[in-house]
Amino acid sequence: MKTFMAKPGEVEQQWWLVDAEGKMVGRIATEIAMMLMGKHRPTYTPHVDTGDYVVVINAEKVQFSGKKWQQKLYRWYTGYNGLRSETAEHRRDRRPELILHEAVRRMLPKTRLGRVMLDKLKIYAGTEHPHQAQRPEPLEVGAK
């Protein structure tokens, strides 16, 4: 028996639609990361992009457990001395799609291939998205 190795351009990629309303950030992010990497397929190959496209709607309605809305801090470096930071609550008000984007980004490989995988993630704060022509299939994630 021979081991199957996928080749670039050989894998047919699907489009999935995820409704994030009322879902926990970590639970939904792990499943989205698995879909982007292609680990849900039996033809998964680590060095080839075998993942699918994922469209996330209602990103502004995701949930954190406990007091994370007030206590969780997002920090980043601007190039000047010191770090900028903001709470998760402030980030939800400012740019809600960044909460889920950062959670998924940190679960993907930190390589060129990981950046290609992240480009296949489309996150929207509301219920509207411009990917109707791709006919994304609904995907239930984050269920207990």
N, C-alpha and C positions, 0 to 999 in steps of 0.2 A: 504494500500500500504506500502511495506517495502522499506527501504533505502538500496541500493546496496553498499556493501563494498568489494573492490577488495582484494584478498589475494596474498601474495608474490608467484611468480612463476605461477600465473594464467593468467597474461596478456601477450598476444603475442606482442613482441616488433618488430617494423619495423626499417628499415635503410633508412635515407633520405640523399640526396646529395644537398648541397647548394653551389652555385657559388657566391662568395662574390665580384666579380669584379665590381667596380664602385658603391658599395652600402655604405650607411652611417653606421658607426660602431654601434651607439646606436639603430637604427631601426632594424638592422639585429640581434643584440644581444638579444633584447627583444623577438623576435619571436623564436630564437634558445632556449632561456631559457624556454619558454613555452612548446616547444616540448620535452625538456629534463625532465621537471617536469611531463608532461602528462596532462597538463591542456587543451589540444586540444581535449581530449577524453571525452565522456559522463560518462565514468567509473572512472574518476579521484578520487583518494582517497589520502588525504594529508599524511598519514603515511606509504604509500606503493609506491614503485618505479613503476609507471605506464607509464613512459616516453619512448621515442624511442631513437635510436642511430642517431647521426647527424654527417655527414662528411662534412667539409667545405674545399673547394679548392679556390685558388687564394686569400689567406688571405693577401698577400702583396699588393693587389690592392684595399683595402678598402679606404673609403674616410672619412675625417672629414670636418665639415663646418668651415668657417671663418679662423682664424689664429691658429687653434688648433695644427697644425703640429709643429709650433714653440713655442707656449705658454703652451701647456698641458705638465705637468710634471708627471712622474711616480716615486714614491718614495718607498724605501724599507729599512728595517733594517737588517744589516749584523751581528749584535752581537757586533760590536765595537761601540765606541762613534760616534754620528752623524748619519745622514741618507744619503744613496746613492740616487741619482736622475739622470734622463735623460729625454730629451724631446721626444715627440712622434715621431718626425722625426728620431732621432737617434735610437730609438727602432725599427722603421720600417726597417732601414738599417741593424740592428744587428739581431733581431729575430722577424720578422713580425707577426708570429702566436701568440705571447704573447699579442698583442694589443687586439685581439678579445677574447682570452682566459680569460684575466683579466676582460673584460667587461661582459662576460657571468657569470664568477665565482661570481662576486659581485651581480648578480641578482638572484642567487640561494640561498636556505636556508643554513644557517651556521651551519649545523649539520652533523652527520654521513651520513644521507640520501642524503644531498646535495653533499657530496664528492662522493658518488656512482653515482649520476646524472652527475656530472662533468666528471667522468671517461668515460661516454658514448659519450663525445664530442671529435671528432678527427679533428684536424686542420692542414692543409698543405699549405705552402706558394705558391707552384706552382699548375699546373693542374693535376699532377699525384698523385694517392693515392693507397695504397695496399689493398683496401677493395672491389675489383671487385667481389670476390666470394660471398659477401653478397647481391649483386645486389641492391645497394641503388637506390631509386626512386628519380628523380629530384624534388626539392621543390623550388617554387618561394617565396622568402621572401624579405622584405624591399621595396616592391613596394608602390608607393605613390597613 
